[in-house]
Amino acid sequence: MDLSVAAAHVLGDAGAFAATGRRPVAVVGRDPRASGEFLEAAVVAGLASSGVDVLRLGVLPTPAVAHLTAALGADLGVMLSASHNPAPDNGIKFLARGGFKLSDAVEDEIERRLGESWSFPVGSSVGRVRDAYGEADRYISHVLTTMNGALDGLNIVVDCAHGAAHMVAPEALVRAGARVEAIGARPDGLNINDGHGSTHLDKLRQIVVSRGADLGVAYDGDADRCLAVDHTGAYIDGDHIMAILAGAMHTDGLLAQSTVVATVMSNLGFKLAMREAGINVIETAVGDRYVLERMKSDGYNLGGEQSGHVIMLDHATTGDGLLTSLHLLSVVAKSGVTLRELAEVMTPMPQILINIKDVDKSKASVPELVAAVAEAEAELGDTGRVLIRPSGTEPMIRVMVEAASEEHAGLVAGRLADVVRKACV
């Protein structure tokens, strides 16, 4: 509740609105986690007690809340979700006017003002709260209008991770013309991401193959990311999806500056495929917020991460799993070939990722590790690469190595992991 009060004063600036006679407006959505029920109540209380009118959207994906923040002219948006994390976790994501994620500076300002003393409004100046559950259809209609062509004839399986997309995604896909079987679409507050969704693709693979479906798509708990499997059950990651979308947009003259924005974690095979297609690749730090910042600053309209966060800035302000899947399926439908054939546009380099836990991540640039990385890079030459990255949220350092063979990548990654364990304690 205190966090929402601080956010109301930073993002809503209730005092400034008082002079105009209009209260700021916030939209609040959540995923189906049990804790979201009481956290939503606390967030709404904090906002309304600060003089902010609140529209409760109910259970909706993060990108739906972002879209509705803009579409409804709200001054801020709030999403309660822990994304792909297990059910006991939860989090609070704030969105600025227009539906964009906050900059680091604004987040720091909210944190700085957390717990400040405020002069709270009373009487008619307090915020009012109303339910706006019907706004889900506004979001569905929006994503459908972005498509070029229907999905008639496609037989797909969609895994909703027992999460925020369990209602809107199957409905949107059916309205787009596909034959849809939904799994992971019965949330009970405790089963989100449990054996389903983009972090657990085995169930989706099994059902796609057993049903003879054309392909399957999977979202995470808050549906801001999308991954897929083809008709053989093969895994189609975010790099493949970006490569397919970038190629189609480039062919249609819709890819701004013939450029796609990716992170340093994207596979070297993706970058080589884009170069072959005449498409530039701009790299950012890991995190979809950094991808978005670069897209906005330089005028690019497609970017994303290997994990399935794909940002189509012409249509959304954040990664949108449903939007991504609709456009991917549209390319499949228009091309008349399988997703397997489309994914062959890139050949991923073998990639080994080792997470070394319980280390001092601030030591990721100690001389011993820097020297070991330089030696590994010299060994790999142009046939691979090395990335050492501290986790943003855990006491952990990630070691990623790409090489011409999985065996070579594994050997190099193992050596570097041993250095991290010894030098970063």
Secondary structure, 3 states (H helix, E strand, C coil): CHHHHHHHHHHHCHHHHHCCCCCCEEEEEECCCHHHHHHHHHHHHHHHHCCCEEEEEEECCHHHHHHHHHHCCCCEEEEECCCCCCCCCCCEEEEECCCCECCHHHHHHHHHCCCCCCCCCCHHHCCCEEECHHHHHHHHHHHHHCCCCCCCCCEEEEECCCCCCCCHHHHHHHHCCCEEEEECCCCCCCCCCCCCCCCCCHHHHHHHHHHCCCEEEEECCCCCCEEEEECCCCEECHHHHHHHHHHHHHHCCCCHHHEEEEECCCCHHHHHHHHHCCCEEEEECCCHHHHHHHHHHHCCCEEECCCCCEEECCCCCCCCHHHHHHHHHHHHHHHCCCHHHHHCCCCCCCEEEEEEECCCHHHCCCHHHHHHHHHHHHHHHHHCEEEEEECCCCCEEEEEEECCCHHHHHHHHHHHHHHHHHHCC
